[in-house]
């Protein structure tokens, strides 16, 4: 039986506990097993699985995306490293829901009932990961890098290139210690993600380990519009930083109109990011191609908002914002790395091109 929370928003003491564990795993970097255990005990790891796999049965795609938007925000508020792991798990659940066979979905239900977590790994060093058929089934060659949760997660959905045709998806074990190498994951922030390398060389698969058809991973608008999910985690971290900055404001700072103006600007930035990301989640629910430029533009909006709040936190809290062990310092370090998602300037440029070509707001409400 999979335990599910009565609502995705009822975190209660869970958020505080996750934040405390996040600080411990930041100080002594390791895969956040205790944090993951709390998520599993709460049932959140299964909430957004397909209903036939034990997930919540939402009234429609909009209701599901808004609930997921709030969950990603709140996990990100507690700990951005855990938020990254959770977002990758949700990404894998989405792929299994869209493209999984009955056998794969039954296996997913069993895995979730045992508290297992998934990742989604697409980044790889040259020459990449290849998928070849042989008399015994299928065989992978190559490795993944920036593989979040390498060695800690139970399974990962990985991209692999066949000899011919578009890349495919494969479900692989992610917890084989000899295949994981996190030695080079020595970073200022997002330490507990353990986003190292994972060797797939010689890993053998059968047909039930291949997910979907060739090209499914890159199918639009799901591929590009799905970026709203990591934006929601970024937003959670930004909101947490704003909350910590408010707490850190001294009476002198609260009496200073210049400091109040700085804080007010940070509030506007965070709320702007909230509105854009929530709208992006709504548009992505429609599975419409016009969701792509909206999400692409949202990426830049959220990045800019996070950078503005980070600067405001440093100005308001002063040197206290840089002290080891301070939550402001941890969130700032985590955000500074997590915001570095691939191609933000290109995404914004593509969004601008789309808006120049036609009304992307939709519903005929052309604002120009």
N, C-alpha and C positions, 0 to 999 in steps of 0.2 A: 504493500500500500504506500503510495507516494503522498507525503504530507504536503498540503498546499496552504499558504496563508489565506485568511479570509478575504484579504484584499492586498494588492501589491503595495499599498501605501502604509500598511501597519507595521512599521519597523520597530517602534517602541525602543527598548533598550538595545536592540540589535545594532543600530547605527553607532551608538557609543562604544559598544564592545568591538565592533569592526575597526573603529578609529584607533582604539587602544592597541589592538593587534597590529594595525598598520604601522604604528610608531615603532613597535618592537621589531617587526620585520624590516623596517627601514634602517634601524640601528644595527641589526645583525642580518644582512640580506639572505633570504632563503625563500623558497616557494611557500606561500602563506597557507599552509595546510590547516591551521586552526581557524583561520578566517573562512576558508572554503567549507570547513565542517559546519560552521555556524550558518552559512548560506544554505547548505543542504538540510540542516535541521529545521530551518525556517520553511523549506519547501520552495524557495525562490528558484532553485536550479531547475525545477520542473515546470514552473508556472507557464513558461512560454513555449513549451514543447507542443507538438500537435496533440489535440484532445485525445486521440486514440492511443497516444503514448503516455497519457497521464497528465497532460497539460490542462490549464484552465480553458473552459469553453466560453469564449467571449461572444458577445452578441453580433459583432461584425469586426472588420479589419480596423476600422477607426478606433473602436473601443480598445482593441488589443494594442494598437500602437501608442495610444495615450497612456495606457497602463504601463507599457514597456518604457515609454519616455520618462515617466515618474520613477520607475525602478532604477533605470540606468543613472538618472540624476542622483538619487539617494545613495546608491552604492558608491558612485563617484564622490559624493560629498564625504562619505566616511573614509574612503581610501582609494585613490586613483589607480594604484597598482591592482587592487582587487577589481576595480571597475573595468580595467582593461581585460582581465581574465574573464570576468562575467560577460562582457560584451562579445568576446570571442566565442564563448560557450553559446550565447544566444544566436550568434551568426551561424554556428554549426547546426543548432536546432532548426533554424529557418531553412537551411539547405536540405536537411533531412526531411523536413515537412513538405517541401516543394518537390523533391526529386527521389525520395526514398521509396523503396519497394515495401511490400507488406512484411517481408522477412526482416528488412532493415529496421522498420518501425517497431516490430515486435522486439527486436534486439535492443533498440533504443529504450523502449519502455522498461525492459529488464535492467538495463544499465542505470537508468535514472532511479529505479526503485532501490538500487544498491548505492546510490549517492555518487555515481561517477560523473566526471566533468569532461567536456570536449573543448577542443580548440580549433582554430581555422588558420592554417599556415599557407601563405602564397609566395612570400619573399624567398629568394634563393640566390646563391652565388652562381656565377657562370661555371659550367655550361648549363646549369639548371637540372631539374628532376625529370627523368624520362621514364616512360612506362612501356615495357616490352612484353609481348606474349612469348611464352615458351611451352614445351610439352606438358609442364606441370601447372600451368595457369598464367599468372602475371608476375613480373619482377620489376622492382623500382631500382633506379640508379640515381646518385646525386644526394644532395642535402638541402635542408632548409636553414635559413638564418632569420634572426629576429623572430624566432619561434617562441611566442609567449607561452610560458608554462612548461617548457621543454624538460622532461624528466619528472614533472610533477602531475600534469594532467593525465587522465586515463587514456583518452583517444584524441586524435586530431584528424580533421579533414584537410587533406593537402591537395594542391594542384600538381599535375604531372603532364608532361607532353608526350603523346604517342609518337610513333615513327612518322605517321602522317595524320593530318587533321588538327582541329583545335584541341586545347588542353582539356583534361578530364579531372574528375575528383576521385580521390581514394580515401578510405577510412583506414587509419593506421594506428597501432599502439603508440602512445606518447610517453610512456612511463619506463621505457627500457633505459636503465642508467648508463649502460655502455654506449648507447647511441647519443646521449645528451652531452653537450659540452657548453657549460655556462661560465667557463673560465674567463672569457673576454667580456662578460657582461659586468663591467666595472664602470658604473655611471653615477651621476649626481642624483638623479631622480628615477622613479619607477623601478627601484631596485628589486622589489619582491616579485616582479613579473617573470624574472628569470628567463628573459627573452634571448637565449643563446642560440646555439646551432644544434641541429638534430640530423644525424646521419641516417639516410634511408637506403644506403647502398645494399643491394642484394635482398631487400625485404620482399618476401613472396606474398602474393595476394590471390584470392579466388574471386569469382564473378560477384559474389555477394559483398565484397569489399570495395567494389567500384560503385560510385554514386552518380546516378543520372546519366545523361548522354553527353557525348563530346560537345563542348561549348556551353553547357548549362551554367557553369560558374560565371561566365561573362555575359549572361543574358541580361538585357536591359528591359525596363529601367531598374531592375532589382540590384544589379551590380553597383552602379554609381549612386543611385538614390539611397542605397543602404548606408551610406556614409553618415546619415543623420544620427545613427545609433552611437557612433563614437563622439559625435558632436554633443550628444546628450550627456555622456560621461564627462567630457571637457566642461560642459556647463555646470555639472554638479560640483566639480572641483573649484570652478570660479565662484560659485555661490558659497561654498565652504570658506574660501579665502576672504570673501566679503564679510561673512559672519565673524570670522576670527579678527578681522581688521576692526570691526565695530567694537568687539570686546576689548581690543588692545588700546582703543583711543582713550587717552588720559583726559582728565577734566580740563586741563589747559588746552588740549587739542580740540575738545568739544566746544570750548569758548572762543576758539580762533575761527573767524569767518573763512580764512583761506583754507584751513584744514577741513572745515565743513564743506566747502566747495569741492575740494578734492574727493571727499567721501561721497558727496552727491553725484559727482561724475561717475564714480565707480558703481553706484546703485543704478544709474541710467544704463551703463555698459552691460551690467549683468542682466538687467531686465530686458534689454534689447536682444541679447543672446537668447534668453528664455523664449521670447515671443517668436523669433525666427526659427528656433529649433523645434518648438511645438508645432508651428505651421508646417515645417518640413516633414515632421512625423505624420501629420494629417494628409499632406499631399502624397507622401510615399504610400500611404494606405490604399490610395486609389489605383496604384500600379499603372499610372499614366506617365507617358514619356516626358511631359512637361514638369514632372517632379524633379527631373535631373538637374536642370539649371538652377532651380530653386534651392536644392540641396547643395549644389556646388557653391552658390553664393553664400549660403548659410555657413559653410566651412570658414570662409574669410571673416564673416561677421563674428562668429564665436572666437576665432583666433584673436581678432582685434580686441574684443571685449576682455578676453582673458589677460592679454598683455596690458591693457589699461588698468585692470584691477590689480595685477601684480605690481605695476608701478605705483599705484595709489597706496597699496599696502606697505611698500617700502618707504614711501614718503611719510606716511602717517605714523607707522610703528618705529621708524628710524632704525637704529642699529639692532634693536630687539628682533627685527624681522630676519636677521641673519644668524642668530644664535642657534647652535646645534641643540636639537631637542624641542625647539619651538614649532608649534603646528604651522604657523605662517611660513616658516622656512621650508618645512617638508612639502606643503602644498605647492609652494612656488617652484621648488626643484622638480617636483613631479610634473607640474603643468609645463614647465619650460621644455621638458623632453617630450611629453605626450602630444603637445601641439605640433610636433614635427612630423605630421603625417605627410605622405608622399604628394608632391605636386600641388601645393596650395595655390600658388600664383597661376599655374596653368588652369586649375579648376575655376578660379575666379574669372580668368580671361574667357574661358569657354562659356561661362554663364553670361558674361557681358555680351558675347556674340549672339547668344540665343535671345537675349532681351532686345537687342538691336534689330533682330530679324522679325520678331513677332511678340505679341503680348503673352508673357509667361505667367502673369498673375492668374489668368484663367477666369472662367465664369463670365466672360465678356466685360469685366470691369477694367477696361483699359484706362490706366491712370494718366496716360500721356495726352 
